[in-house]
Amino acid sequence: MKNLTAILVDDIPAALQLLASDIQQKHASISIIGQAKSVVEAAKLLQKEEPDILFLDIMLGDGTGFDLLEIFPNLRSNIIFVTASDEYAIKAFKFAAIDYILKPYSDNDLQLAIQKASLKIKPDKEQLRILKDAISLPNQRPQKISLHTLDKIIVVDLNDIIRCKSDNNYTEFFFSDKTKILVTKTLKTFSNLLKRHQFLRVHQSHLVNSKYIKEFIKSDGGYLVLKDKSTVPVSIRKRTEVMEALHTI
């Protein structure tokens, strides 16, 4: 790995010191050229020098990491986000399909993050907007989600997703414009992520956006008819849950 420069931003002095120590001891190819405990301190550093990697905590004493990115919209540094084990923050990162280091992190977590940063794998502005909105408004339904395909990341509207179908370790998404894409994550991942946002896991292999449900047919084992005229089976153990959910739609 070629030599890289880094700036570290974290408002907790002990966490900042630990990260600096881990980098210095285990990643000799990275030279730390600055450390900051606030948005203001970080902004002063970035005005002088742009590092190869910016280790950025989300929540800072005088603002957020997003405030810093808005000050420097054309920043070319690869960003490694660092976050505490907050349920909403973790879900926000998953919605945006952005990698992060979860404090307390392992040596392997740090190693993988640095490897990706060295390959210049970085989120685009749309992903960062999804992340910011999801963290800033944790109780509000997200409007978009980022999906990893085999060759790119696609940002889609939640309201455009009709249903999802399991395909081994992949998930096939079906959209209202009749397009579909194959995503490199399991259906369980999206079931956990979307269950608070009107998506129903009606079967081991199927996840449905409840706004597209037209009717529930109780015969033939039970199945849903969706507004695009597709049908989705409902498992026996999910029948009661589906019927209860339909009463609230």
C-alpha positions, 0 to 999 in steps of 0.5 A, spaced: 500 500 500 502 506 498 503 512 503 497 516 505 496 522 509 490 522 514 486 527 518 482 524 524 476 528 527 472 526 533 470 530 539 472 525 544 479 526 546 480 518 548 477 516 542 481 520 538 488 518 541 486 511 541 485 511 533 491 515 532 495 510 536 492 504 532 494 507 526 501 509 528 502 502 530 498 498 525 498 502 519 505 505 518 503 507 511 499 512 513 501 519 516 497 523 520 497 530 518 492 533 523 487 531 529 481 535 530 475 535 536 470 539 532 467 542 526 471 548 527 478 545 528 477 540 522 475 546 517 481 550 519 485 543 518 482 542 511 483 549 509 490 548 509 491 541 507 487 535 504 488 528 506 488 522 502 483 519 508 478 523 512 476 519 519 470 523 521 465 522 527 458 523 525 456 527 532 461 532 534 460 537 539 459 544 535 455 540 529 456 534 525 460 531 520 455 533 515 456 540 517 464 539 515 462 536 508 458 542 506 463 547 508 468 543 503 463 540 498 468 539 493 473 535 498 477 529 494 479 526 501 476 518 502 472 519 508 471 513 513 465 515 517 466 513 525 460 512 529 458 510 536 453 504 537 447 507 536 441 503 533 438 509 528 445 511 526 447 504 524 440 503 520 442 510 517 448 507 514 445 501 511 440 505 508 445 509 504 449 503 503 455 507 506 461 503 510 462 505 517 467 503 523 463 502 529 466 504 535 469 500 539 472 497 532 476 491 531 483 491 528 480 488 522 474 493 521 479 498 521 484 494 516 478 493 511 476 501 512 483 503 510 483 498 504 477 501 501 479 508 502 486 506 499 482 503 493 478 510 492 471 507 494 467 513 496 460 514 497 457 519 492 453 526 494 446 522 493 448 517 498 451 522 503 444 526 503 440 519 504 445 518 510 444 525 513 437 525 512 436 518 516 440 521 522 437 527 522 430 525 522 431 518 525 423 517 526 421 520 519 420 515 514 426 515 509 424 517 502 430 513 498 435 507 499 441 506 496 442 499 493 448 495 491 448 491 485 454 487 482 457 493 478 454 499 481 450 503 487 443 505 485 439 510 489 431 509 489 425 511 492 422 507 497 415 508 494 417 506 487 419 499 490 413 494 489 416 488 492 422 484 494 424 476 492 429 472 495 434 469 490 439 465 494 444 470 497 441 476 493 435 480 493 431 481 486 427 488 487 421 489 483 419 497 481 413 500 479 415 502 472 416 494 471 424 494 472 427 490 476 434 489 479 438 484 483 442 486 489 448 483 493 444 483 500 440 478 503 432 479 503 433 478 511 437 484 511 432 488 507 426 485 511 430 488 518 431 495 514 424 496 512 419 493 517 418 500 520 416 503 513 410 499 511 414 493 508 411 486 510 415 480 510 409 475 508 413 469 506 420 466 507 422 469 500 418 475 499 417 482 502 412 487 500 410 494 500 404 494 503 401 500 499 401 496 493 397 490 496 390 490 492 387 484 496 388 478 500 386 471 497 385 466 503 384 460 498 389 456 495 394 457 501 393 464 501 396 469 497 396 477 495 394 480 489 398 486 488 396 493 484 401 491 478 397 484 478 403 480 480 401 475 486 405 473 492 404 467 496 403 468 504 406 463 509 401 460 514 405 463 520 404 470 516 397 469 515 395 473 521 400 478 521 398 480 514 391 480 515 392 485 521 397 489 517 391 490 512 386 492 517 391 498 518 393 500 511 
